[in-house]
Every structure is written in structure tokens, then in C-alpha cells.
Amino acid sequence: MSMSELSSVYEIDNEQWLERTIEILKEKRLEELDLEHLIEQLETLSRRNRLTREIVASEGAIIPKLIPSPARPNVLRIHICKASCSNQ
């Protein structure tokens, strides 16, 4: 399959394009790679991973504050009240 054929597959069926690209990479037929779309996919994956890490990090900072502990038994109630009271 030529690079232009693979590029055409990308426009029609992304999943099939991905499967064929993996096959080409495994077989080291690098001249057949659709580099433009491969780079696009890798950039998208990188952004998605970065965003996921940021979300997990922010949840890690927020969630412990919402979980009641023996030292803070009413913490969840206070946070909920603050949120609902500030909306009024």
C-alpha cells in the first residue's frame, strides 16, 4: 500500500488506517507510512495524555478535601453548603 493510499484510508476509516499503520510499523515498511496523519495522531495523543494528567492531578488535590476524616467529620457537608450557599 502506498502512502497516498493509506492517507485516503485515513479520511474514510480512521480505525482501519490505525490498524494498517501498526502493521506497516511492525513490518518496518517505513516508506509506506502516512507521516502527516501519524504525526497528527501522536500530537493528539500527547495533548490528551497531558490533559488527563492535569485532571488527575487536580482531582488528587480536591478529592481528599471532600472526604470526611475523624479530624474533619463535617468537611463534606461544609463544602456542599458553601457551594450551594454561594449560588444563592
URBELQUI-V775396 format. One line per field, one symbol per residue. phi: phi as a letter, one per 30 degrees, with the letter a starting at -180 (. if undefined). psi: psi as a letter, one per 20 degrees, with the letter a starting at -180 (. if undefined). A space follows every 10 residues. Layout:
# URBELQUI-V775396
phi = ???
psi = ???
This chain:
# URBELQUI-V775396
phi = .dddddddde dcbeddeddd ddeddddhcd dcdcdeddde dddddddddd dedddddddd ddeedcddbe dbdcdddddd dddddddc
psi = prghghhhhg hgnhgggggh ggggghjkmh iiqnhghggg ghgggggggg ggggggghhh hgghhipqrh hmhjgghggg ggghhii.
